Amino acid sequence: MSTGTDPLAPLAQLPGVPDAVAEVRKAVDRLYGHRVMRRRAAEVTSESALRGARASAALAGADWPLEEVRRRSDFGADPEARTVGAALRIAAEAGQLLSIWRHSPLQVLARLHLLAVGDGDPAAGRPRRAGEGADELFPLELKPVESVEVDTVGGPLPVLPPAPGAEEVAARLDQLSRLLVARAEGQGVGTPALVVASVVHGELLALRPFGAHNGVIARAAQRIVLIAEGLDPKSICPAEVGLAELGTAAYRRALAGYLAGTPEGMAAWIAHCGRALRLGVRESTAVCEAMQRGMV
């Protein structure tokens, strides 16, 4: 860190990654240039948060229709409702945690977990301890939506390894935090936001640092990074929507590539995150178009 080098920089040069970065940048810039964004940006941000939370909850096992999420006010009745409530609370506050994220990412992760489980949970806000397990990342299979083409890969889905132990989790979280704080202090600023966000997302899924809601927290952390890195400062690009639209099988395969740590696996993971982000841009573009027509 003291040399100012960024350990993530080589990832930006992997085959296919520069193209993924350029495509994401082009899509995001086009959305930010939409005429609706001049007058109703706050509404687009709010709708993006809602749709992203709904999609993140679906990936975590609570696949509710958007209008049901919009209508409901009680989210404590059953496990699915609590998952949706956790995603909504995290989405509502994530954007407000940017200043803390810049100097203490671990404090923000603890806050996200507290928001998810509530302060009545004795494990709220702390990583898993030795002997404590983590929840399943993909408890529900989501098929790709019909409008999205997904590469068909033969063979069974990869079996993801168990979550690492508490000691390894603590060490890797500390390493991730140091890397992010160094970036906030001006080191390694050349690495594209998509690459940084993908690594944070993948590392938190790999570690599953908490007992529950790890997927929702990892996806929220990715959104915070995209804001902090300046790619999506108004938080209007719900990558969670894209991840859900691509389906859990593709998500699992891409994550397996990240966990393998090979150049091919890392490139595939970053490309998957980039495609999900572009689909999130598509979702918000549709929202802008609906607003322009007076339908919202």
C-alpha positions in Angstrom: 0.0 0.0 0.0 2.8 2.4 0.8 4.1 2.3 -2.7 0.8 3.5 -4.1 0.3 0.4 -6.2 -3.2 -1.1 -6.5 -3.3 -4.9 -6.2 -6.6 -4.8 -8.2 -5.0 -3.1 -11.3 -4.0 -6.3 -13.1 -7.7 -7.4 -13.0 -8.6 -4.5 -15.2 -6.4 -5.8 -17.9 -7.7 -9.4 -18.0 -9.2 -10.5 -21.4 -12.7 -9.1 -21.8 -12.6 -6.8 -18.8 -11.7 -3.5 -20.6 -14.7 -4.2 -22.9 -17.0 -4.8 -20.0 -15.8 -1.6 -18.3 -16.3 0.4 -21.4 -19.8 -1.0 -22.1 -20.9 -0.3 -18.5 -19.5 3.3 -18.7 -21.4 3.9 -21.9 -24.7 2.6 -20.6 -24.4 4.5 -17.3 -23.5 7.8 -19.1 -26.5 7.3 -21.4 -28.9 6.9 -18.4 -27.5 9.9 -16.6 -28.1 11.9 -19.8 -31.8 11.1 -19.9 -33.9 14.2 -19.8 -36.0 12.9 -16.8 -32.8 12.9 -14.7 -32.7 16.7 -15.0 -35.9 17.1 -13.0 -36.7 13.9 -11.2 -33.4 12.3 -10.3 -34.4 11.8 -6.7 -37.5 9.8 -7.7 -35.4 7.6 -10.0 -33.0 7.0 -7.1 -35.9 6.0 -4.8 -37.4 3.7 -7.4 -34.0 2.2 -8.1 -33.5 1.4 -4.4 -36.9 -0.2 -4.2 -36.4 -2.4 -7.3 -32.9 -3.3 -6.2 -34.1 -4.3 -2.8 -36.9 -6.4 -4.2 -34.4 -8.2 -6.5 -31.8 -8.7 -3.8 -34.5 -10.2 -1.5 -35.5 -12.5 -4.4 -31.9 -13.7 -4.7 -31.9 -14.4 -1.0 -35.0 -16.5 -1.2 -38.0 -14.1 -1.0 -39.2 -13.6 -4.6 -42.1 -11.2 -4.1 -43.7 -9.2 -6.9 -42.7 -5.5 -7.0 -46.2 -4.3 -6.2 -46.4 -6.5 -3.1 -43.1 -5.1 -1.8 -44.5 -1.6 -2.5 -47.8 -2.3 -0.8 -46.6 -4.1 2.3 -45.7 -2.3 5.6 -45.3 -5.3 7.9 -42.1 -7.3 7.3 -41.9 -9.4 10.5 -44.5 -12.0 9.9 -42.4 -14.8 8.5 -38.9 -15.5 7.2 -39.6 -14.3 3.6 -41.1 -11.1 4.9 -38.1 -10.5 7.2 -35.8 -11.0 4.2 -37.7 -8.4 2.2 -37.7 -6.1 5.2 -33.9 -6.5 5.6 -33.3 -5.7 2.0 -35.5 -2.6 2.1 -33.9 -1.3 5.3 -30.4 -1.7 3.9 -31.4 -0.1 0.6 -32.9 2.9 2.4 -29.7 3.6 4.4 -26.8 2.3 2.2 -26.4 5.6 0.3 -26.2 7.5 3.6 -23.2 5.5 4.8 -20.7 6.8 2.1 -18.7 9.1 4.4 -18.2 6.3 6.9 -17.4 3.8 4.1 -14.4 5.9 3.0 -12.5 5.5 6.2 -14.1 2.4 7.9 -15.8 -0.1 5.5 -16.0 -2.7 8.3 -18.1 -0.3 10.4 -20.5 0.0 7.5 -20.7 -3.7 7.0 -21.5 -4.1 10.7 -24.3 -1.4 10.3 -25.7 -3.2 7.3 -25.9 -6.5 9.2 -27.6 -4.7 12.2 -30.1 -3.2 9.8 -30.8 -6.6 8.4 -31.3 -8.6 11.6 -32.4 -5.9 14.0 -30.8 -4.9 17.3 -32.6 -7.6 19.2 -30.3 -10.3 17.6 -27.3 -11.0 19.9 -25.2 -11.5 16.8 -26.2 -8.1 15.2 -23.3 -6.2 13.7 -20.6 -8.7 14.4 -18.9 -11.3 12.1 -19.3 -15.0 12.8 -17.3 -16.5 15.6 -15.5 -19.8 15.6 -18.0 -22.6 15.1 -20.8 -20.4 13.8 -22.2 -21.2 10.4 -23.4 -19.0 7.6 -26.7 -19.0 5.6 -27.1 -20.4 2.1 -26.3 -17.9 -0.6 -28.7 -19.3 -3.1 -31.7 -20.8 -1.2 -34.1 -20.3 -4.2 -33.5 -21.0 -7.9 -34.4 -18.0 -10.1 -34.6 -18.7 -13.8 -33.3 -16.1 -16.2 -36.0 -13.8 -17.5 -37.1 -14.4 -21.1 -35.7 -11.1 -22.4 -32.2 -11.9 -21.3 -29.9 -14.3 -23.2 -27.7 -16.4 -20.9 -24.9 -18.6 -22.1 -26.0 -22.2 -21.6 -23.3 -24.2 -19.9 -23.6 -28.0 -19.7 -23.1 -30.1 -16.7 -24.2 -29.7 -13.1 -24.0 -26.5 -11.2 -20.7 -26.0 -9.3 -20.7 -26.8 -5.6 -19.5 -23.8 -3.7 -17.1 -24.4 -0.9 -18.2 -23.8 2.7 -17.7 -20.4 4.2 -14.1 -20.0 5.7 -13.5 -20.0 9.4 -13.7 -17.0 11.6 -10.0 -16.4 11.8 -9.6 -16.3 8.0 -12.7 -14.2 7.6 -11.3 -11.6 10.0 -7.9 -11.5 8.2 -9.4 -11.1 4.8 -11.9 -8.5 5.9 -9.1 -6.5 7.3 -7.2 -6.8 4.1 -10.2 -5.7 2.1 -10.8 -2.8 4.4 -7.2 -1.6 4.1 -7.4 -1.8 0.3 -10.6 0.3 0.2 -9.3 2.9 2.6 -6.1 3.2 0.6 -8.2 3.9 -2.5 -10.2 6.5 -0.6 -6.9 8.2 0.3 -5.9 8.4 -3.4 -3.9 5.3 -3.9 -4.8 3.0 -6.9 -7.4 5.4 -8.3 -6.9 4.2 -11.8 -8.6 0.8 -11.4 -12.2 1.0 -12.8 -15.2 1.2 -10.5 -16.7 -2.0 -12.0 -13.6 -4.0 -11.1 -13.4 -2.7 -7.5 -17.2 -3.2 -7.0 -17.0 -6.7 -8.4 -14.1 -7.7 -6.1 -15.9 -6.3 -3.0 -19.1 -8.1 -4.0 -17.3 -11.4 -4.7 -15.1 -11.3 -1.6 -18.1 -10.8 0.7 -19.9 -13.6 -0.9 -16.8 -15.8 -0.6 -16.3 -14.9 3.1 -20.0 -14.9 4.2 -18.8 -13.0 7.3 -22.1 -12.9 9.1 -24.5 -15.7 10.1 -27.3 -14.4 7.9 -28.1 -12.0 5.0 -24.7 -12.2 3.5 -25.9 -12.0 -0.1 -28.0 -8.9 0.6 -25.1 -7.2 2.4 -22.6 -8.1 -0.4 -24.9 -6.6 -3.1 -25.5 -3.5 -1.0 -21.7 -3.1 -0.6 -21.3 -3.3 -4.3 -23.8 -0.5 -4.7 -21.9 1.6 -2.1 -18.7 1.1 -4.0 -20.3 2.2 -7.3 -21.4 5.4 -5.6 -18.0 6.0 -3.8 -16.0 5.3 -7.0 -18.1 7.9 -8.9 -19.6 5.5 -11.5 -23.1 5.8 -10.2 -23.1 8.7 -7.8 -26.9 9.0 -7.6 -27.4 5.3 -7.1 -29.8 4.8 -10.0 -28.3 1.6 -11.5 -29.8 -1.4 -9.6 -27.3 -4.2 -10.5 -29.3 -6.4 -8.2 -32.1 -6.4 -10.8 -29.7 -7.6 -13.4 -28.3 -10.3 -11.2 -31.9 -11.6 -10.6 -32.8 -11.4 -14.3 -29.7 -13.4 -15.2 -30.8 -16.1 -12.8 -29.1 -17.8 -9.9 -27.4 -20.5 -12.0 -25.4 -18.0 -13.9 -24.7 -16.1 -10.7 -23.5 -19.3 -9.0 -21.2 -20.2 -12.0 -19.7 -16.7 -12.1 -19.1 -16.8 -8.3 -17.4 -20.2 -8.7 -15.0 -18.5 -11.1 -14.2 -15.8 -8.6 -13.6 -18.4 -5.9 -11.3 -20.3 -8.2 -9.1 -17.2 -8.5 -7.9 -18.0 -12.0 -7.6 -15.2 -14.6 -10.4 -16.7 -16.6 -12.6 -17.1 -13.5 -12.0 -13.5 -12.3 -12.6 -12.1 -15.8 -15.9 -14.1 -16.0 -17.0 -12.8 -12.6 -16.3 -9.1 -13.5 -18.1 -9.6 -16.8 -21.1 -11.0 -15.1 -21.2 -8.1 -12.7 -20.9 -5.7 -15.6 -23.7 -7.3 -17.5 -25.9 -7.2 -14.4 -25.2 -3.5 -14.0 -26.1 -2.9 -17.6 -29.4 -4.7 -17.0 -29.9 -2.5 -14.0 -29.4 0.5 -16.2 -32.0 -0.9 -18.6 -34.5 -1.1 -15.7 -33.9 2.5 -14.7 -34.1 3.6 -18.3 -37.6 2.0 -18.5 -38.5 3.9 -15.3 -37.4 7.2 -16.8 -39.3 6.5 -20.0 -42.5 5.7 -17.9 -42.0 9.0 -16.0 -41.6 10.9 -19.3 -44.9 9.5 -20.6 -46.6 10.4 -17.3 -47.2 6.8 -16.3 -45.3 7.2 -13.0 
